[in-house]
Amino acid sequence: MLRYILNRVLVAIPTLFLVTVFVFLLQQLLPGDPILVMAGESRDPETIAMLRERYRMNDPLIFQYFYWLGNVLQGDLGTSLRTGLPVTTLIAQKLPVTIQLAIMSMFFALIIGIPAGVISAVKKGTLTDYIANLVALSGMSVPNFWLGIMMIMLFAVKLQWLPASGYVPPWEDMARSFRTMLMPSIVLGTALAAALMRHTRSAMLGVLQADYVRTARAKGLREGVVVRKHAFRNALLPVVTLSAVLFGELLAGAILTEQIFTIPGFGKMIVDAVFNRDYAVVQGVVLVTATTFIVINLLADVLYVLLNPRMRANL
């Protein structure tokens, strides 16, 4: 098991290296000149020359990359051109918000999508199966921004049960924080639950036709035991992989949902950074997001082995 983890880590290292190259080149592809933005409206030639020398913009591109990479390895992602704050400080402020939204959204998706997928597979061809598929397809088809607006109009404006927007940290007021994040979590969780339901149903249908499931039924085991202990555990493997991918996408920032509900997370921060040409923030957010995505997939691979006895036996 330890060797498998080390192999996956060794595979992740060159991937991270390629990510740093991509993120650095991203700045070169963005329109405009960050030095001109930093110089202000006057754009004094002496100031521009000083800034280019300070940030080594006159050096060859390869030397600029390694200079930037050295700072990244030391935890320095640069300074925001708009606020003057270190990018690491801004990320530390926004990341907990996105993590809270991602965890709550994933929770709603899991408690709805997986049970619905299992029930739909077990009740294949029945009215329950058709209703579950209809709801899943509707959840995947409805745009998040439209669902968010409708929920705001119903639960915030008309019924006044929940706040329409804003964010309160959980360490300040847990109950209020939960209420402000409930609607955006449901909006995001609805689409994720639909995807999880479809994949869980497909996986369960394949497992329920396997020989060992038929053998378990032939032994006289109750259908509930067959589904829980024999079918569901094996059908869970591809669902784990999908869940990791979806959770990584959530951590990348739900841009539309965060904009609609005015949540100060990763998605909103990167949109503001792009509009304000805050290149250092764009680089930092993309780099942290990509790194987090790689780590989550690494953890999913480890969990996959823990759930699959055949893979453990081959290690």
Stockholm file with secondary structure:
# STOCKHOLM 1.0

chainA/1-315         MLRYILNRVLVAIPTLFLVTVFVFLLQQLLPGDPILVMAGESRDPETIAMLRERYRMNDPLIFQYFYWLGNVLQGDLGTSLRTGLPVTTLIAQKLPVTIQLAIMSMFFALIIGIPAGVISAVKKGTLTDYIANLVALSGMSVPNFWLGIMMIMLFAVKLQWLPASGYVPPWEDMARSFRTMLMPSIVLGTALAAALMRHTRSAMLGVLQADYVRTARAKGLREGVVVRKHAFRNALLPVVTLSAVLFGELLAGAILTEQIFTIPGFGKMIVDAVFNRDYAVVQGVVLVTATTFIVINLLADVLYVLLNPRMRANL
#=GR chainA/1-315 SS CHHHHHHHHHHHHHHHHHHHHHHHHHHHHSSSCHHHHHHTTTCCHHHHHHHHHHTTTTSCHHHHHHHHHHHHHTTCCCBCTTTCCBHHHHHHHHHHHHHHHHHHHHHHHHHHHHHHHHHHHHTTTSHHHHHHHHHHHHHHHSCHHHHHHHHIIIIIIISCCSCSSCCCCTTTCHHHHHHHHHHHHHHHHHHHHHHHHHHHHHHHHHHHTSHHHHHHHHTTCCHHHIIIIIIIHHHHHHHHHHHHHHHHHHHTCCHHHHHHTTCCSHHHHHHHHHHTTCHHHHHHHHHHHHHHHHHHHHHHHHHHHHHCHHHHHHC
#=GC SS_cons         CHHHHHHHHHHHHHHHHHHHHHHHHHHHHSSSCHHHHHHTTTCCHHHHHHHHHHTTTTSCHHHHHHHHHHHHHTTCCCBCTTTCCBHHHHHHHHHHHHHHHHHHHHHHHHHHHHHHHHHHHHTTTSHHHHHHHHHHHHHHHSCHHHHHHHHIIIIIIISCCSCSSCCCCTTTCHHHHHHHHHHHHHHHHHHHHHHHHHHHHHHHHHHHTSHHHHHHHHTTCCHHHIIIIIIIHHHHHHHHHHHHHHHHHHHTCCHHHHHHTTCCSHHHHHHHHHHTTCHHHHHHHHHHHHHHHHHHHHHHHHHHHHHCHHHHHHC
//
